[in-house]
Amino acid sequence: MTVFPLKYDGSNTLQDMTTANLERLTYYLQTAYAAQINGGGDGYVFVGSGATTIGSAADTSATQQTNQTQRIINNGVIEGYPAYPGVGSETDTSYSYQQDRTTPTAVSSAEFNSYGMLYYDSSNDLLEPFSTEAEIAAVITDQAITNMRTGDEVGSYRVSTGTPSSGGAGTWVDKGSFFVDTLYSGTAATYKLWVKTALGTVPGSDIFPVGLEDDGGGTPTGNIIQRDFAITANKLISKVLLPSLTRKMSSGLHYTVATSTSGENRGAFTDTKLSGTTNSQALEGGFYKAISTPSGSASTITTYYLNMIA
């Protein structure tokens, strides 16, 4: 049975919170997760090594090639220009994408009691603290994951050449180059990784759940107090909700980089090459040279996708 946190209703009585009442708390949980990954904590995505490999990509480009023959008389015949070799290909940069999939330890019974929320146990006519992460997931953390994947996107990544605009107006933080598509001469595009850390307008209302008061040493006093939304140490979000959410990372907050889409597509990036060839000849240092140089417009070689998988 799904249980909801209790709140004061304004007249010193307790009532079940509704899903709408929990909207702001869920949002602040998302901002806490966003701050965690923005700071290189559990769940963050980066280019490099040292964590879980989630995919790879290669930036390739066409290259100039040359055939040459020495300008000599061979069997009474003056050597001429050789055949054009055609353009070549090279890998300029190989990218390895990583995600830190480390998860914290489970929320303890003491933490649920000291920093968590209360609900009404109608079967036994008792006020009880939330005591499992599954109870939290049913009313808060699962909704936070849904919001990240298909809603306001606060706490999630995208790849694009410019600041994303999806999920409503908000703050996207530039996490640096994710893939640079270079050509024979110049750069076609620079794709960056972005993380959304906030909305322009905070959703919901300040409706606070209640929990047991703590004596400061980890022992509940038996008094009931309101929990706030502060994202600081020894608070509801930092001690109960954020660890619970992070431990559900595999249920929707894992990312992969692949050449096909899976789950939620969070942006595409492409490796391109110049598609044409310009042939020319030169006589240099006593050698006849036939030169094939990349030219023309860029054509797509491989398209990669950042996927948010379930």
N, C-alpha and C positions, 0 to 999 in steps of 0.2 A: 504494500500500500504506500502510495506517495504521501509524504508528510511535508508540510510547509512550515517555515520559521514563524514564530510568533512576533507580534508587534504590539506596542501600545496604541490604542485607538483614539487617544486624545482625552479620554475620560478615566484614565488609570485602570482600564480593563485591557485584557489581552485578547487579540484576535489573530487568526491565521492570516499570513500575508498571501497575496495573490501573485500570479505570474507578473502582472503589471507592476505591482508593488516592488518586485525584485529587479526591475529593469535597470535602475541606476546602480545597484550593487553589482549586478552582472557586468555592467559596463566598466566599472572601476576595477573589477577583477581582470577584464581584458586589458585595461591600461597597465595593470601590474605585470601581466605576462608580456606585453609589448616592451615595457621597461627592462624586463629580464632578458629578452632576446636582443634588444637594442644594445644592451651592455655586455653582450657576449656570454650570457648565461645559458642554462639548460634550454635546449630547443633552437638555438640560433643556427643560422645557415651562413656559410662562408665559402670562399675559394681557398683551397690549400690542402692541408693534410692534418691528421691527428685526431679525427673524429670518425663518424660513420660515413663512408663514401655513398653518396646518393646519385651519382652520375658523373658523366664527363662530356667534354666537347672539344672540338679541334677547330682552330682558325686556320684555314688554308688560303693560299693565293696562287695565281698563275705566275710563272717566272719566264724571264727572257732566256732563250737558248741560242747558241751559235755553233754552226759548222764552219770549219776553215780548211783550206788547202794552201800549201806553200806555192808561191809564184815561181815555178821553175819549168825548165823544158824537160819533158819526160818522153824519151823515145822520139824526139823531134817534134813533140806536140807541147804547146804552152798550156799548162793547167789552167782551167777556168774556175768559175764559182761553183761550189758544191751545192747540193740540194738543201732546201730550207728544212730545219729540224722540227719546226712546230714548237709551240710553247710547252713549258714544263709545269710542274706543280710542286709545292712544298707546304709543309706544316709550319706555320709561324709560331703558334702558341698552343700548347695543350693545357686544358683546364680540368681540374679535379674538384668536384663540388662536395661539400661536407655538411653534415648536420650533427650538432652535439645532442645526442639522444639520451644523455644522462638524465635519470629521474631521481628525485629525492626519496628519502625513506617515507613510509606511510605515516599519516597523521596519527599520533598516539591518543590513547584514551584521555590522558591528562591534558593534552592540547585541545581535544574536543571540549572537555569540561571547562578549561580556563579561558579559552579564546573563541569557542564556537557559539552555536545558536541553540535555542530551545524550541521544541515543538510540543503540541498537546497530544498525548497518547489517550485517545478516546476509549480504547478498550479497557484501560486500567484507571482512567480519570486521573492521570498524572502529567506533570510537566517533565519532559525528558530532554537531555542534550542530544543533538545529532551525534551519532557514534560510529558511522561508517561513511566511507567515501561514496558508496553507491547512493546513500540517501542524499548527499550533497549533489551528486551528478543529476539526480532526477529533477531537481528544481533550479540548479544554478550552473554547474560546470558544463553539462551537455548543451545548454542554451548558449553559453559563451562560445563553445566550439562551433555551433551552428552559425552564430553571428560572424565569427571569424571567416568561415568558409563561404557563406552565401549571403551575409547581411552587411553590416557596416564595415567589416574587414579589419577592425582595430585589433592589433595583436598578430597580424599576418603579413606575409611578404608578397611582393609582385616584382616582376622584371620588366623594365621598359626603358626607352631612350630618354623619356622625360617624366616629370612628376605625374604619377597616376591620379585619377579622379574618381575611381570606383568606390562604391560603398558610402557615398555622401561626402560632403565637404569635411575636410579634416587635415591632420598633419602627417605627411609622409617624410620619413627621414632617409636621406641618401646614404646607403651603405657602401658606395664605391662601385667600381667597374666589376661587372659579372662576366662580360664577354665583349671583346673588341674585334670587330670584323674589319680586317685590313685587306687592302687590295695591292696589286703590283705597285701602284703609286697612290699613297694616301690611305685614308680610312673611310669605309662606307658608313659605319655606325658604331657607337659605343653604347652598350646596354648596361644599365645599372640595376643593382638590387635595392629595393625600397621596402621599408617596414612602416606600417601605419601605427602611430602611437596614440592618436586621439581624434575625436570628432570636433568639429567647430562649435557645436552646441551639445552640452551634456544632456543625454536623454533621461527621461523619468523624473522622479521626485525624491527628495530626501526622506525616505521612509526606512527607519532603522530597525533591524531585527534585535531581539533581546537575547541575552545570555546570562550565565552565572557570573557574578562578581568574583574576582580573584583577589587574594590577600597580598599579592605581589610576590609571593614565593611559590606559586603553583598550586595553592589550595583554594578551592571555591569556598566562599563564605556562606553561601545559601541565599544571598541577596540577588535580585534580578536587576540588571542594568541594560541600557541600550548599547549596542555595538556601533562604532562609527565606520566610515569608509576610508579611513586613513591607510595609506600604503606605506606603513612604517613597521619597525620591528615590534613583535609581541602584540599583534592585532589580528582581528578576524581574517582579513585578506592574506596577510603575510604568513600566518601560522597554520591556517586551515584551508582556505579556498585556493590560494596559489599552489601550494604543494599538491592538493587534490587534482587541480587542473593539469599541472605538469605531468603528473603520473598517468594521465589519460592521453598523453601525447600521441600514442600509437592509434588512437581512436579518431584521428582527423587532423592532427597537427604535424604529421610527418610529410616531408617534401621529397620529391625525386626530380631529376633532370633526365629527360628521355626524348627520343625522336617521335614519340606519339603522345597523345593526351591520355590522362587517366585521372579519375577523380575530378578535382577542380583545377582548370587551367589557369595559372597565375602569370601568364605572359609567355610570349614566344620570342626567340632570337635566332638569327640566321647567319650562316656562313656563306659568303658569296665569293665569286671570282669574276674577273673580266672575261667576257664570253667571246671576244674577237681576237684576231691575230693580224698584225701588220708586219709584212716581210720587207726586208731591206738588204742592200749589199754594201760592202765597204772593202777597200783595199788599205790595209794597215800593216806596217812593219814587214812588208813582203809576204803578206798572207791575204788570200781572197776569203772574205767572210760573208756567210749567208746568215742573216739574223732574223729570228722570229720573236716579236715583242707583243706582249698582251695589250689589248686595246678594246675599244667598244664599251658596252654597258655591262653592269654587274648582273650576273645570273645566280640564282640560288643553288647552292650545292647541298646543304643540309639545314633543315629547320629543327630547332630544339625547343622543348617546352619545360617550364617550371611547373610541376604538378603538385597539388596539395592532396595527398591520398588519404583514403579512409582506412 
